[in-house]
Amino acid sequence: MPETTAEILERVALIPVLRARNAKQAHAVVQAMLAGGVAVVEVTMTVPGAVDLLRELKNEYGTKCLLGSGTVTTADQAEATIEAGAEFVVSPSFHPAVIAVTKAHKKLSIPGALTPTEIITAWNEGADYVKVFPCSAMGGASYLSSLLAPFPHLKLIPTGGITHHNATSFLEAGAKAIGVGGDLVNLAAIDQGKPEVITDAARAYLKVIAAFRERAHSSR
């Protein structure tokens, strides 16, 4: 059986957040990440022509890359990005209408929340995962651990302030995946004609995740 979207997300355990300034830059970033083995990308609505970009990426990469939409705050945005090819929909905050549309299309819903009340409310509304954002502003991995102590059943994806240097601490705290921005999606590297910087960063993240899993497996 083919992997589900949730299985792919948890296997890769990494969601690069793409906030490119134009389509050309975005395509270059995705190509560089794929070269490094990362086949998941979240295209945010802050990218000019984000819906068209999603459609282009879907046509170009098909099943080679799992596409999601980000910074989605309205039902219309959710509808448009899903139609364009998004398999998961991410929001920086909690929007019941976005969750409803996403679930109606049988796609993964990942609303954003920060406090315990916000997080459990989003979960009870039907979220598949909850994006804890901005996690670093609340103490990072230790905050994630604190949230999961009373709510061990929650599936949390911390985002904000995560680098390949501290990624392990978030995985150890119980993150199902991590959301990563500029530390991986390095737009300056593309502008400088150095896509290998992104490719190398992608490999570094995957190495960190693999090492964490190996340690976790050996300690059982």
Backbone as CSV, one residue per row, in Angstrom:
resi,resn,N_x,N_y,N_z,CA_x,CA_y,CA_z,C_x,C_y,C_z
1,MET,0.841,-1.205,0.000,0.000,0.000,0.000,0.873,1.252,0.000
2,PRO,0.465,2.265,-0.750,1.235,3.517,-0.751,1.144,4.198,0.610
3,GLU,2.175,4.969,0.930,2.182,5.699,2.198,1.099,6.776,2.216
4,THR,0.519,6.987,3.378,-0.411,8.099,3.540,0.389,9.381,3.716
5,THR,-0.298,10.506,3.600,0.371,11.802,3.813,0.963,11.869,5.213
6,ALA,0.210,11.401,6.202,0.690,11.423,7.589,1.932,10.556,7.748
7,GLU,1.940,9.407,7.110,3.100,8.514,7.207,4.335,9.146,6.572
8,ILE,4.141,9.832,5.452,5.279,10.510,4.809,5.812,11.624,5.701
9,LEU,4.909,12.430,6.244,5.331,13.537,7.106,6.117,13.037,8.305
10,GLU,5.641,11.988,8.935,6.316,11.494,10.128,7.607,10.759,9.774
11,ARG,7.656,10.156,8.596,8.899,9.496,8.173,9.978,10.533,7.872
12,VAL,9.610,11.544,7.101,10.572,12.602,6.782,10.854,13.456,8.020
13,ALA,9.791,13.712,8.798,9.883,14.457,10.074,10.411,15.872,9.912
14,LEU,10.274,16.412,8.716,10.815,17.734,8.426,9.904,18.440,7.433
15,ILE,9.454,19.645,7.791,8.614,20.427,6.889,9.309,21.760,6.612
16,PRO,9.981,21.883,5.469,10.601,23.154,5.107,9.517,24.181,4.752
17,VAL,9.644,25.360,5.310,8.655,26.426,5.080,9.209,27.375,4.025
18,LEU,8.581,27.350,2.850,9.068,28.126,1.709,8.378,29.480,1.632
19,ARG,9.167,30.551,1.800,8.660,31.920,1.682,9.452,32.662,0.608
20,ALA,9.476,32.104,-0.581,10.253,32.695,-1.672,9.642,34.002,-2.156
21,ARG,10.464,34.803,-2.849,9.994,36.091,-3.364,9.378,35.977,-4.753
22,ASN,9.679,34.865,-5.444,9.120,34.665,-6.781,9.182,33.186,-7.134
23,ALA,8.520,32.818,-8.236,8.430,31.413,-8.630,9.789,30.828,-9.005
24,LYS,10.610,31.591,-9.692,11.921,31.092,-10.104,12.758,30.696,-8.894
25,GLN,12.754,31.563,-7.905,13.500,31.295,-6.682,12.936,30.055,-5.972
26,ALA,11.611,29.950,-5.954,10.954,28.822,-5.294,11.316,27.503,-5.956
27,HIS,11.283,27.464,-7.285,11.628,26.240,-8.006,13.073,25.822,-7.706
28,ALA,13.960,26.791,-7.639,15.377,26.497,-7.365,15.548,25.918,-5.969
29,VAL,14.802,26.453,-5.008,14.870,25.950,-3.633,14.392,24.504,-3.575
30,VAL,13.260,24.233,-4.196,12.696,22.875,-4.171,13.652,21.890,-4.832
31,GLN,14.233,22.268,-5.958,15.196,21.386,-6.635,16.392,21.094,-5.738
32,ALA,16.879,22.120,-5.041,18.037,21.943,-4.161,17.696,21.049,-2.979
33,MET,16.498,21.191,-2.417,16.090,20.348,-1.290,15.906,18.902,-1.729
34,LEU,15.301,18.705,-2.893,15.117,17.350,-3.408,16.470,16.676,-3.643
35,ALA,17.441,17.433,-4.107,18.780,16.891,-4.317,19.395,16.430,-3.002
36,GLY,18.974,17.052,-1.908,19.473,16.672,-0.588,18.635,15.621,0.093
37,GLY,17.575,15.141,-0.584,16.768,14.058,-0.039,15.511,14.468,0.689
38,VAL,15.225,15.762,0.749,14.017,16.240,1.432,12.909,16.433,0.398
39,ALA,11.860,15.626,0.512,10.799,15.629,-0.493,9.472,16.110,0.076
40,VAL,9.542,17.097,0.956,8.349,17.733,1.523,8.575,19.236,1.482
41,VAL,7.541,19.994,1.134,7.677,21.449,1.171,6.320,22.101,1.448
42,GLU,6.365,23.128,2.262,5.172,23.927,2.575,5.309,25.274,1.871
43,VAL,4.434,25.532,0.920,4.441,26.797,0.181,3.485,27.754,0.876
44,THR,4.012,28.835,1.401,3.168,29.754,2.155,2.408,30.707,1.238
45,MET,1.296,31.193,1.748,0.477,32.138,0.984,1.149,33.502,0.853
46,THR,2.269,33.699,1.539,2.998,34.964,1.416,3.842,34.997,0.144
47,VAL,4.009,33.853,-0.514,4.742,33.818,-1.785,3.847,34.403,-2.882
48,PRO,4.319,35.366,-3.660,3.508,35.908,-4.745,3.053,34.794,-5.693
49,GLY,1.754,34.733,-5.957,1.241,33.693,-6.844,1.360,32.303,-6.254
50,ALA,1.151,32.184,-4.946,1.365,30.910,-4.249,0.534,29.768,-4.830
51,VAL,-0.709,30.037,-5.175,-1.576,28.979,-5.704,-1.061,28.488,-7.050
52,ASP,-0.678,29.419,-7.917,-0.114,29.035,-9.216,1.193,28.273,-9.035
53,LEU,2.000,28.695,-8.062,3.267,28.016,-7.797,3.017,26.573,-7.356
54,LEU,2.053,26.374,-6.467,1.712,25.023,-6.037,1.337,24.153,-7.232
55,ARG,0.545,24.714,-8.120,0.112,23.962,-9.300,1.321,23.610,-10.194
56,GLU,2.231,24.559,-10.343,3.428,24.312,-11.143,4.291,23.214,-10.521
57,LEU,4.471,23.298,-9.217,5.287,22.300,-8.525,4.643,20.916,-8.604
58,LYS,3.323,20.887,-8.506,2.609,19.611,-8.612,2.809,19.006,-10.000
59,ASN,2.713,19.837,-11.022,2.891,19.354,-12.389,4.323,18.906,-12.657
60,GLU,5.278,19.621,-12.051,6.687,19.326,-12.311,7.190,18.105,-11.551
61,TYR,6.766,17.993,-10.288,7.332,16.942,-9.445,6.373,15.792,-9.143
62,GLY,5.089,16.001,-9.399,4.122,14.926,-9.211,4.210,14.288,-7.847
63,THR,4.475,12.979,-7.834,4.557,12.250,-6.562,5.948,12.282,-5.940
64,LYS,6.893,12.965,-6.570,8.257,13.016,-6.032,8.374,13.918,-4.811
65,CYS,7.412,14.832,-4.669,7.478,15.798,-3.573,6.093,15.973,-2.955
66,LEU,6.014,15.852,-1.645,4.755,16.066,-0.932,4.576,17.559,-0.702
67,LEU,3.530,18.118,-1.288,3.299,19.559,-1.224,2.233,19.914,-0.202
68,GLY,2.474,21.005,0.507,1.483,21.538,1.419,1.394,23.037,1.249
69,SER,0.337,23.626,1.765,0.202,25.089,1.740,0.343,25.613,3.162
70,GLY,0.864,26.824,3.282,1.088,27.409,4.599,0.548,28.822,4.701
71,THR,0.472,29.317,5.927,-0.087,30.639,6.219,-1.496,30.756,5.649
72,VAL,-2.238,29.661,5.726,-3.618,29.621,5.227,-4.556,30.042,6.355
73,THR,-5.315,31.112,6.121,-6.166,31.651,7.187,-7.643,31.741,6.821
74,THR,-7.986,31.382,5.580,-9.395,31.434,5.173,-9.794,30.137,4.472
75,ALA,-11.080,29.865,4.480,-11.600,28.683,3.802,-11.323,28.744,2.304
76,ASP,-11.433,29.929,1.709,-11.183,30.086,0.278,-9.734,29.746,-0.074
77,GLN,-8.806,30.186,0.767,-7.402,29.862,0.540,-7.184,28.354,0.623
78,ALA,-7.805,27.728,1.596,-7.674,26.279,1.744,-8.195,25.563,0.499
79,GLU,-9.359,25.964,0.034,-9.957,25.365,-1.168,-9.010,25.522,-2.364
80,ALA,-8.520,26.732,-2.568,-7.683,27.014,-3.731,-6.374,26.237,-3.707
81,THR,-5.742,26.158,-2.534,-4.448,25.469,-2.467,-4.609,23.957,-2.573
82,ILE,-5.686,23.431,-2.037,-5.941,21.992,-2.171,-6.205,21.641,-3.633
83,GLU,-6.988,22.491,-4.299,-7.264,22.264,-5.719,-5.975,22.311,-6.534
84,ALA,-5.021,23.127,-6.085,-3.758,23.277,-6.810,-2.772,22.148,-6.529
85,GLY,-3.040,21.353,-5.485,-2.145,20.223,-5.224,-1.670,20.035,-3.798
86,ALA,-2.099,20.896,-2.870,-1.667,20.762,-1.475,-2.292,19.529,-0.828
87,GLU,-1.447,18.697,-0.212,-1.922,17.503,0.486,-2.058,17.747,1.989
88,PHE,-1.452,18.835,2.467,-1.628,19.243,3.865,-1.716,20.762,3.896
89,VAL,-2.470,21.261,4.882,-2.728,22.700,4.980,-2.306,23.184,6.361
90,VAL,-1.418,24.161,6.376,-0.853,24.674,7.622,-1.294,26.113,7.843
91,SER,-1.614,26.433,9.086,-1.966,27.811,9.454,-1.075,28.259,10.604
92,PRO,-0.799,29.563,10.726,-0.019,30.051,11.852,-0.874,30.183,13.114
93,SER,-2.196,30.088,12.921,-3.147,30.295,14.008,-4.345,29.363,13.805
94,PHE,-5.331,29.466,14.682,-6.460,28.542,14.685,-7.653,29.110,13.926
95,HIS,-8.060,28.424,12.851,-9.181,28.859,12.017,-10.085,27.656,11.756
96,PRO,-11.176,27.517,12.490,-12.062,26.359,12.332,-12.527,26.134,10.896
97,ALA,-12.777,27.209,10.157,-13.256,27.069,8.783,-12.198,26.409,7.891
98,VAL,-10.931,26.711,8.150,-9.849,26.107,7.375,-9.760,24.610,7.677
99,ILE,-9.884,24.259,8.948,-9.870,22.846,9.325,-11.029,22.111,8.655
100,ALA,-12.199,22.716,8.678,-13.395,22.086,8.105,-13.219,21.800,6.615
101,VAL,-12.702,22.783,5.876,-12.487,22.595,4.436,-11.443,21.511,4.186
102,THR,-10.366,21.574,4.939,-9.281,20.611,4.753,-9.762,19.190,5.014
103,LYS,-10.507,19.004,6.091,-11.022,17.673,6.430,-12.051,17.197,5.400
104,ALA,-12.844,18.128,4.891,-13.852,17.767,3.883,-13.194,17.201,2.624
105,HIS,-11.986,17.681,2.330,-11.245,17.192,1.167,-10.324,16.024,1.512
106,LYS,-10.403,15.575,2.778,-9.585,14.443,3.245,-8.087,14.727,3.125
107,LYS,-7.719,15.973,3.406,-6.315,16.356,3.460,-5.919,16.556,4.926
108,LEU,-4.616,16.659,5.178,-4.151,16.828,6.553,-4.275,18.283,6.997
109,SER,-4.820,18.457,8.182,-5.012,19.794,8.743,-3.992,20.042,9.850
110,ILE,-3.229,21.143,9.713,-2.202,21.480,10.702,-2.347,22.944,11.117
111,PRO,-3.314,23.242,11.977,-3.473,24.620,12.442,-2.380,24.989,13.439
112,GLY,-2.161,26.289,13.578,-1.182,26.771,14.534,-1.827,27.168,15.854
113,ALA,-1.096,26.946,16.932,-1.567,27.324,18.264,-0.344,27.442,19.169
114,LEU,-0.524,28.038,20.340,0.626,28.239,21.224,0.352,27.823,22.661
115,THR,-0.751,28.293,23.220,-1.036,27.965,24.620,-1.706,26.600,24.735
116,PRO,-1.689,25.996,25.928,-2.376,24.716,26.106,-3.842,24.772,25.696
117,THR,-4.527,25.849,26.029,-5.948,25.968,25.670,-6.128,26.035,24.164
118,GLU,-5.305,26.839,23.493,-5.391,26.937,22.036,-5.100,25.597,21.369
119,ILE,-4.091,24.915,21.865,-3.669,23.655,21.249,-4.745,22.583,21.387
120,ILE,-5.300,22.423,22.581,-6.313,21.386,22.770,-7.604,21.745,22.037
121,THR,-7.881,23.044,21.916,-9.064,23.479,21.168,-8.920,23.123,19.694
122,ALA,-7.750,23.381,19.135,-7.497,23.043,17.728,-7.575,21.534,17.518
123,TRP,-7.020,20.779,18.443,-7.051,19.325,18.342,-8.491,18.804,18.384
124,ASN,-9.263,19.309,19.310,-10.656,18.869,19.451,-11.518,19.282,18.249
125,GLU,-11.067,20.295,17.519,-11.791,20.745,16.328,-11.545,19.810,15.137
126,GLY,-10.550,18.937,15.261,-10.294,17.973,14.197,-8.929,18.050,13.554
127,ALA,-8.018,18.818,14.144,-6.671,18.911,13.590,-5.993,17.548,13.591
128,ASP,-5.228,17.261,12.543,-4.448,16.023,12.490,-3.138,16.185,13.258
129,TYR,-2.591,17.378,13.178,-1.413,17.784,13.941,-1.655,19.225,14.357
130,VAL,-0.937,19.676,15.375,-1.007,21.088,15.742,0.399,21.669,15.644
131,LYS,0.503,22.751,14.908,1.764,23.471,14.765,1.932,24.372,15.986
132,VAL,2.974,24.150,16.760,3.235,24.977,17.943,4.139,26.122,17.504
133,PHE,3.528,27.308,17.407,4.246,28.451,16.828,3.931,29.733,17.574
134,PRO,4.965,30.564,17.880,6.391,30.306,17.700,6.955,29.571,18.918
135,CYS,7.361,28.336,18.742,7.750,27.482,19.862,8.973,28.014,20.610
136,SER,9.949,28.529,19.857,11.174,28.996,20.503,10.925,30.162,21.451
137,ALA,9.905,30.949,21.166,9.594,32.101,22.013,9.075,31.691,23.383
138,MET,8.651,30.435,23.503,8.103,29.928,24.764,9.056,28.980,25.476
139,GLY,10.280,28.898,24.997,11.250,28.030,25.660,11.715,26.854,24.835
140,GLY,11.209,26.736,23.613,11.695,25.691,22.717,11.279,24.290,23.113
141,ALA,12.240,23.373,23.096,11.950,21.961,23.334,11.368,21.710,24.723
142,SER,11.818,22.454,25.702,11.296,22.256,27.060,9.811,22.600,27.123
143,TYR,9.389,23.583,26.344,7.967,23.933,26.305,7.164,22.806,25.670
144,LEU,7.712,22.208,24.622,7.037,21.086,23.970,6.861,19.928,24.954
145,SER,7.901,19.632,25.702,7.815,18.569,26.718,6.740,18.875,27.743
146,SER,6.664,20.126,28.142,5.667,20.527,29.138,4.251,20.348,28.611
147,LEU,4.057,20.625,27.326,2.729,20.464,26.721,2.327,18.996,26.638
148,LEU,3.290,18.145,26.311,2.976,16.735,26.105,2.824,15.962,27.417
149,ALA,3.270,16.546,28.518,3.117,15.861,29.802,1.643,15.598,30.132
150,PRO,0.765,16.623,30.060,-0.649,16.361,30.319,-1.422,15.891,29.086
151,PHE,-0.843,16.095,27.893,-1.525,15.739,26.638,-0.648,14.823,25.782
152,PRO,-0.295,13.641,26.264,0.647,12.786,25.510,0.103,12.287,24.179
153,HIS,-1.215,12.383,23.992,-1.820,11.890,22.748,-1.735,12.900,21.610
154,LEU,-1.354,14.134,21.908,-1.317,15.156,20.870,-0.159,14.924,19.900
155,LYS,-0.379,15.278,18.652,0.660,15.207,17.627,1.092,16.636,17.311
156,LEU,2.261,17.010,17.816,2.708,18.400,17.726,3.882,18.567,16.764
157,ILE,3.851,19.683,16.035,4.921,20.037,15.107,5.430,21.427,15.489
158,PRO,6.521,21.493,16.239,7.061,22.805,16.618,7.661,23.520,15.419
159,THR,7.499,24.825,15.384,8.031,25.656,14.302,8.473,26.990,14.895
160,GLY,9.542,27.520,14.360,10.035,28.810,14.835,11.305,28.648,15.647
161,GLY,12.427,29.088,15.082,13.694,29.049,15.807,14.391,27.700,15.807
162,ILE,13.962,26.780,14.940,14.587,25.458,14.897,15.711,25.454,13.865
163,THR,16.854,24.901,14.266,18.001,24.745,13.372,18.469,23.290,13.453
164,HIS,19.419,22.925,12.585,19.893,21.537,12.654,20.723,21.310,13.913
165,HIS,21.128,22.399,14.581,21.887,22.272,15.823,20.988,21.913,17.007
166,ASN,19.747,22.402,17.004,18.857,22.112,18.142,17.700,21.185,17.787
167,ALA,17.667,20.687,16.548,16.550,19.849,16.103,16.383,18.603,16.957
168,THR,17.493,18.009,17.367,17.416,16.780,18.160,16.623,16.988,19.436
169,SER,16.797,18.132,20.078,16.101,18.379,21.342,14.592,18.400,21.150
170,PHE,14.121,18.887,20.013,12.682,18.915,19.741,12.162,17.503,19.457
171,LEU,12.950,16.705,18.764,12.556,15.321,18.499,12.524,14.533,19.807
172,GLU,13.508,14.748,20.656,13.544,14.073,21.957,12.365,14.485,22.830
173,ALA,11.894,15.719,22.631,10.764,16.224,23.416,9.434,15.640,22.966
174,GLY,9.424,15.000,21.782,8.200,14.351,21.320,7.590,14.910,20.055
175,ALA,8.305,15.785,19.350,7.778,16.329,18.096,7.576,15.218,17.074
176,LYS,6.448,15.251,16.373,6.198,14.290,15.300,6.952,14.679,14.032
177,ALA,7.204,15.962,13.905,7.993,16.516,12.801,8.405,17.907,13.249
178,ILE,9.304,18.528,12.518,9.726,19.889,12.845,9.551,20.779,11.624
179,GLY,9.101,21.999,11.853,8.971,22.980,10.792,10.204,23.864,10.775
180,VAL,10.823,24.018,9.615,12.087,24.743,9.525,12.012,25.812,8.435
181,GLY,12.513,26.989,8.761,12.499,28.089,7.808,13.859,28.387,7.223
182,GLY,14.367,29.573,7.502,15.567,30.082,6.861,16.829,29.266,7.043
183,ASP,16.899,28.447,8.100,18.094,27.636,8.311,18.256,26.597,7.207
184,LEU,17.156,26.211,6.587,17.186,25.271,5.468,16.810,25.955,4.155
185,VAL,15.717,26.714,4.192,15.230,27.398,2.987,16.000,28.714,2.845
186,ASN,17.242,28.574,2.426,18.181,29.695,2.387,18.066,30.434,1.052
187,LEU,17.258,31.475,1.037,17.021,32.206,-0.211,18.280,32.917,-0.707
188,ALA,19.108,33.374,0.224,20.338,34.069,-0.163,21.255,33.139,-0.952
189,ALA,21.266,31.871,-0.586,22.111,30.909,-1.293,21.682,30.783,-2.753
190,ILE,20.366,30.803,-2.973,19.860,30.737,-4.347,20.248,31.999,-5.110
191,ASP,20.074,33.146,-4.472,20.407,34.412,-5.123,21.892,34.481,-5.486
192,GLN,22.727,33.810,-4.682,24.176,33.818,-4.908,24.632,32.703,-5.848
193,GLY,23.655,31.933,-6.365,23.996,30.842,-7.256,24.652,29.673,-6.558
194,LYS,24.286,29.466,-5.295,24.883,28.377,-4.513,23.802,27.439,-3.950
195,PRO,23.058,26.750,-4.821,22.005,25.857,-4.344,22.542,24.711,-3.494
196,GLU,23.835,24.406,-3.656,24.424,23.316,-2.882,24.389,23.595,-1.377
197,VAL,24.288,24.868,-1.007,24.176,25.210,0.417,22.876,24.618,0.986
198,ILE,21.802,24.726,0.233,20.522,24.157,0.649,20.569,22.636,0.605
199,THR,21.163,22.089,-0.427,21.282,20.634,-0.549,22.054,20.061,0.638
200,ASP,23.153,20.705,0.988,23.955,20.246,2.128,23.177,20.372,3.436
201,ALA,22.413,21.462,3.576,21.607,21.657,4.793,20.528,20.589,4.900
202,ALA,19.910,20.252,3.768,18.892,19.203,3.758,19.479,17.881,4.232
203,ARG,20.649,17.543,3.730,21.322,16.310,4.147,21.669,16.345,5.628
204,ALA,22.070,17.520,6.116,22.425,17.645,7.533,21.217,17.389,8.423
205,TYR,20.059,17.928,8.034,18.843,17.692,8.821,18.465,16.213,8.820
206,LEU,18.526,15.583,7.658,18.161,14.172,7.574,19.130,13.313,8.385
207,LYS,20.377,13.723,8.423,21.372,12.996,9.221,21.041,13.107,10.705
208,VAL,20.642,14.289,11.143,20.264,14.498,12.545,19.062,13.629,12.909
209,ILE,18.070,13.599,12.029,16.859,12.814,12.285,17.180,11.318,12.321
210,ALA,18.013,10.858,11.384,18.399,9.446,11.352,19.165,9.056,12.607
211,ALA,20.065,9.926,13.059,20.849,9.632,14.267,19.952,9.562,15.494
212,PHE,18.979,10.465,15.575,18.027,10.434,16.691,17.269,9.109,16.716
213,ARG,16.796,8.681,15.563,16.021,7.432,15.492,16.880,6.217,15.829
214,GLU,18.116,6.257,15.398,19.020,5.136,15.696,19.250,5.020,17.198
215,ARG,19.449,6.169,17.859,19.649,6.150,19.316,18.388,5.683,20.027
216,ALA,17.233,6.181,19.543,15.963,5.806,20.164,15.712,4.311,20.022
217,HIS,16.055,3.766,18.854,15.852,2.329,18.617,16.782,1.475,19.478
218,SER,18.033,1.906,19.591,19.018,1.113,20.340,18.778,1.148,21.846
219,SER,18.050,2.187,22.300,17.795,2.303,23.751,16.562,1.516,24.197
220,ARG,15.843,0.923,23.254,14.645,0.158,23.615,15.015,-1.167,24.258
